[in-house]
Amino acid sequence: MGMGNRPFLVTFLLTVLVGYSQETYTLSEGSLLTISGTSTVHSWTVTANNIQGTMSYADNIKDVRLQVPVADIKSERGAAMDKKMHGALKMEQHPDVSFVFSEIDNSDGLSIKGKLTIAGVEKSVDLKSEILAVDKGYSIKGAKEITLQDFGMEPPTAMFGQIVVGDKVTVNYNLIFSKQ
């Protein structure tokens, strides 16, 4: 092998070795994502019944991607509330809520930074989280308060404006990533 090929060979080997040191995990069935809020009448919680996601991990989190179909976010209060919530989330134009990882910050506990897209509006978020090793993977747990109007959403109303949802909601997550 000539000298001209050595840099290519070294680069190729480093790419292969680095690639193998990073493990990929898929979101498993035990994962839970809920959104809680208040209204002028009662507190409420809705659940994401379908969450898709992957995580890459080496010595720390290298990548996280999540996608939640809006149609699969359901309330315990039935179809009327679901319809209002899906409308507020602009489901017809933006059928998914998504999160794309950008970096980890360990300066003040674990913080996962990335881009959260809701109702077609993308915002940078900082998710204070706890990560735990679990059977064949990792659990990422935390909560994030968001303001609906920051994402261009009007808080839903009912009963001709007598019931108004609060502008702040809390997203609670316990995401379990497993090796497949």
N, C-alpha and C positions, 0 to 999 in steps of 0.2 A: 504494500500500500504506500503510495507516495505521500510526501509531506503535505500536499495541498488538501488531502482528504481528512487529515487528523482533526482540524477544528470542527468539521462537520460531524465526525464520529463522536467527539467529546460532547458536542451539543446534543446529538441524538441520544447518547447514553444518559446524560443528565436529564433530558426531557422524560425519558422512559422511567428512570429511577424516581424522579419527583412525582410523576404521574401515579406510580404505584404506592407511594407513601401516603397518598390522600385517599381516604375511603369515602364512598358515597352511600348515603342512607335515604330511605324512602319513608314518608309519613305513614304511620301504621294506624290501624282501626281504633286503637284506644285513645287517639288524640281528641282533644276537646277545645272548641272555640265558641265562646258565648259573648253576646253583647248585652249589657244591662244599662238601663236608664230609668228615668222617671217621667211622669206626666202630671198634669194638674189633678189627676184622680188616683193613680196607683203607680207603683214600681213595676217594671217589666223586664223580661229576659228573653232573648231570642237565641237560637242555637244554629250554628253552621253544621248541617247534616252531611256535608260532603266537602272535604278539604283535600286538596292535592298538594304535595310538596316534596322537595328533596333538600338534602343537606350534605355538604362536603366537609370532612373533618380530617385534620392531620394532628398537629399539636394543639389546635384550637379550631373554631369554626372558620371555614374558608368561604363558604357560600351557603345561602339559604334562599329558597324560592317557594312561595306559597301562592295558591290560587283557590278562591272560594267562589263557586257559582252562586250568584245572588238568588236565583230561583230556589236553591236548597237552604237558604236561611229562613227558618220557620219559628213562629212564636207559639207559646202554649195557649194563646187566646184565639187562635183560629184564623180562617181565611180573610176576614175583614182587616185584621191588623197586618197580616202578611201582605195583602194588596197595597195598603198604605205604605208599608215599609219598603216594598219592592219599588213603588213609585218614587219614594224619596231617594232611593239608591239609583234611580234612573236605569232600571234593569233592561228596558227595551234597547237603549242606546249603548249601555255598558254592562254586559251580562256577568262580568266577573269583578271581584275585589282581588287585588294582588299585592304581594310584597316581594321586593327584590333587594337582596343583601348588598351593602356597600363596604362595611368594615366593622371590626370589633374594637371596642374601647374598654380597656380594663382599669382605667385610672380611678374610677369610683364604683367598684363592683362591675359586674358584666353588663355591658350595654351593646346591644346589636343595633347597628345603624343601617338604614336602608331607605328605599322609596316605597311608600304605601300609596296605592291608587284605589280610590273609592269614587264611584259615580263619575269616572272619567277624569278626576283631578288627582294629580300626583304631588305628594308632599314628602319631604324628608322627615323621617321619624327616628326617634331614639328609644329603643325598647329595653328598659331595665329588666333583665331576665336572670333566671337561675338555671344553670345547666347541670344535670346529673347523669352519671353513667347508669344505664338500666340494662336489662338483659338484651344482649346483641345490639346495643345502640345507645341513644341519648334522649333525655327529656329536656325540653326547653319550656320553662314556666314563667309566667309573668302577667302583668296587666298594664294597659295603656289607656289613659283618658284621652278622648278626642272630642273636638268641637265640630258638630255637623256642618255649620256654616263655613268652616275652614276648607271643606271639601265641596262647597257650592251646593249643599243640600239644605232645603228648608225643612225644619222640624215638622213632621206630620201632625195634622189635626183631625179631630173627629167630632161628631155631634154638633155640626155647624159652628166649629171653632170653640166649643165649650171645653173640649179636652185638647190640650196642647202638650206635645212631647218636649221635654227639656232639650236644650241645645248641646249639652254635654252627655256623652255616653262612655262607658268603660268596656273595653275589649279585654276579656280574660282568656288566657290561652295556656294549655298544657299540651305541647306538641311532642309526640313520641316518634322518633326516627329510628328505624330498624334496618339492619342489613338484610338484603333480599337474597 
